[in-house]
Amino acid sequence: MSLTILFAASNDNWHMYGNALRDALSNAGLAADLVTQADPETVDYIVYAPTSKLKDFSPYTNVKAVLSLWAGVEKIVTNETLTMPLVRMVDPGMTQSMTEWVTGHVLRYHLGMDAHIVNPDRKWEWHSNPLAEERTVCILGLGELGCAVARCLLSLNFSVTGWSRSPKAVDGVESFHGPDGLKSALSSADIVVLLLPDTAETENTLNVETLGFLPKGAFIINPGRGPLIDDAALVEALDAGQVAHATLDVFRVEPLPDDHPFWRHPNVTVTPHIAAATRAVTSSREIAANIKRGETGEPFLNLVDRTRGY
């Protein structure tokens, strides 16, 4: 019997994912009709993005799981009509993209590349950079993405520390957790990378107080979520030299408004949410594999914990 899988996302997403999902489902040995419209009672699974017009899940009484196209589920998890299992996206292609982007900007700061890439006065200023083992990178958030980034930086001999809300053990990483651990983690960080989920508990993780825990002249890289940083507190820390420079890929409002101070600040690099895009082919394989697990009675991978919000 053929499954009915509803693709509920924007038209752009459909053009990107339609063929990739059909191929992935077929390769997984699943007989499935992938559709953009269907009688709610006939739908077995929903592939979903918040760009969809679907907001009320209550008519979909036979749905076995909603599979998110996005890694972040903060725009979905609070929907009270979504009572069926919710699966977040963990895409190997997206993980690799994030790892490459973060590593590139860590190396940029570590090597002081900006001074030579933009040098209109043609200054000849020789200096010797520390070795990677003498530079500490602190990763806030030790989930799938944070651990992947940590492994890559460790392979380059950086000293890597990490912080998470609950205890995590990662080989080669000195790990901290909880409110007290955050101060310890930040106090030795030359470069901070934010890869936390967006929840009520993580909002403004970097604020006036916690930015003060950093060594003076630290660098910040945020490809995680915009609300993780108090914008005004960051500008104040940049102006005071407490933070030397920040590279920001995510923001509370996107696109970043033209009048936002980040655009004008000389010590902020703005990138347009490009660190880690979900890849159609690799993410479709993950969706198909999870649907196959559902059909064979295995537990879904990357199931969202509603109490934690991710």
Disulfide bonds with the S-S distance in Angstrom:
none
